[in-house]
């Protein structure tokens, strides 16, 4: 029975504020630069702000991704 090497995959879920998102992206980049698959989980609105820089990271060969999850604003009584 052979053992297959498995790549470590880290998920980053920053607090939904720019002051937390930017450092979390930097940390995800550092891990991705060292061969770890990195996925940043964020809302669609925040994803729009970081998509361009993450796309550049992907073009440079980093294994970094953005996964969006919906934010239940209406259900919580908040504006969309």
Backbone torsions as a table, in degrees:
resi	resn	phi	psi	omega
1	UNK	NA	115.7	-179.8
2	UNK	-87.6	154.4	177.3
3	UNK	-102.3	129.1	176.4
4	UNK	-92.3	137.0	175.8
5	UNK	-72.5	130.4	180.0
6	UNK	-113.6	136.5	-179.7
7	UNK	-80.7	135.0	175.9
8	UNK	-68.5	136.0	-179.9
9	UNK	-125.6	115.1	-179.8
10	UNK	-104.3	140.1	175.9
11	UNK	-111.7	134.6	179.7
12	UNK	-116.0	126.8	-179.0
13	UNK	-126.2	85.0	-177.4
14	UNK	-74.0	156.5	170.4
15	UNK	-61.2	149.8	-172.7
16	UNK	-80.5	62.1	176.7
17	UNK	-144.8	143.8	-178.6
18	UNK	-55.3	-36.8	-179.0
19	UNK	-64.3	-20.7	178.0
20	UNK	-101.1	-30.7	-176.2
21	UNK	-68.8	-46.5	-175.7
22	UNK	-61.3	-49.1	176.8
23	UNK	-63.4	-33.8	179.6
24	UNK	-66.7	-37.8	176.3
25	UNK	-63.6	-42.6	178.5
26	UNK	-60.8	-41.0	178.4
27	UNK	-66.2	-42.3	178.1
28	UNK	-61.4	-38.5	177.6
29	UNK	-63.8	-42.4	179.8
30	UNK	-61.0	-43.9	177.9
31	UNK	-65.3	-43.7	-179.6
32	UNK	-63.4	-35.6	179.1
33	UNK	-65.3	-22.2	179.6
34	UNK	-101.4	15.8	172.2
35	UNK	94.5	6.5	179.0
36	UNK	-94.6	134.0	175.1
37	UNK	-71.0	128.3	-176.6
38	UNK	-123.2	132.3	177.5
39	UNK	-127.3	126.7	177.6
40	UNK	-99.0	125.4	179.9
41	UNK	-100.4	125.6	-177.3
42	UNK	-153.9	176.3	178.3
43	UNK	-83.6	160.4	179.7
44	UNK	-57.7	-38.2	-179.6
45	UNK	-65.7	-44.8	178.0
46	UNK	-69.3	-31.3	179.3
47	UNK	-63.1	-34.3	178.7
48	UNK	-61.2	-33.9	-177.8
49	UNK	-74.0	-28.2	-175.6
50	UNK	-107.5	-7.2	-174.0
51	UNK	-59.0	-41.9	-176.2
52	UNK	-63.7	-45.0	-178.8
53	UNK	-70.4	-35.4	177.4
54	UNK	-67.6	-37.8	176.7
55	UNK	-61.4	-38.8	177.1
56	UNK	-65.1	-39.4	177.9
57	UNK	-62.5	-42.2	179.2
58	UNK	-63.7	-40.5	179.2
59	UNK	-63.7	-30.1	179.5
60	UNK	-82.3	-0.8	174.1
61	UNK	104.5	1.6	179.3
62	UNK	-76.6	142.8	178.0
63	UNK	-91.5	75.1	-176.4
64	UNK	-129.8	139.7	-174.8
65	UNK	-141.2	163.8	174.9
66	UNK	-120.6	129.0	175.8
67	UNK	-115.0	125.5	-179.3
68	UNK	-99.1	144.2	172.8
69	UNK	-127.5	146.5	-178.4
70	UNK	-74.9	146.6	178.0
71	UNK	-102.3	121.2	-175.6
72	UNK	-78.6	63.0	-176.0
73	UNK	-63.4	-49.5	-176.3
74	UNK	-62.8	-42.9	180.0
75	UNK	-62.4	-29.0	-179.5
76	UNK	-91.0	2.6	179.4
77	UNK	81.0	20.2	179.9
78	UNK	-106.7	155.8	175.9
79	UNK	-69.7	152.1	178.2
80	UNK	-64.3	NA	NA
